[in-house]
């Protein structure tokens, strides 16, 4: 048994005002995904705008403190503490903004009858050390992720780390794996500033002409 408080898990700033707390990884949960988002201020994001079409996850969002406004396929939902928003349609576009300071939203999800670890559980923690140019730490986090889940997104982010660190050969190797697994990542690589130092290399993956 493990018992802990949400405020004992350090929040990780990820995109914009979004702050993510890695509950699943902290507790070692294997049966489902569970993480939290916190907002220091009213107006901060507590759920990024997205669908679940790529992962096929059904999700429950539980507002455990404060108040949020959810937008699901254009419909606004006022969600004070204690509200559960359940989304079983993976195509529904979802987003939430805190309307009170100190809002916390718990996100629980997974594929029915199974759980697949999301690449974002390693992608998000690697962002801060990348911003701080601590490439050794970012590399370790992503390598740990790849040991658990071989996912194109993690290879792509590791390619970014290696390119920024000046490790051209490994950057190109990791990028090749990433784009072989996802044409969307191939397209992203063409303009990603992290690859500015290696884009002139003949091994750099180009878009395939239509």
Beta strands, then each sheet from edge to edge (+ up, - down):
strand 1: 12-13
strand 2: 19-21
strand 3: 33-39
strand 4: 45-50
strand 5: 58-65
strand 6: 67-72
strand 7: 75-80
strand 8: 84-87
strand 9: 94-98
strand 10: 103-110
sheet 1: 1+ 2- 3+ 10- 5+ 8-
sheet 2: 4+ 9- 6+ 7-
end
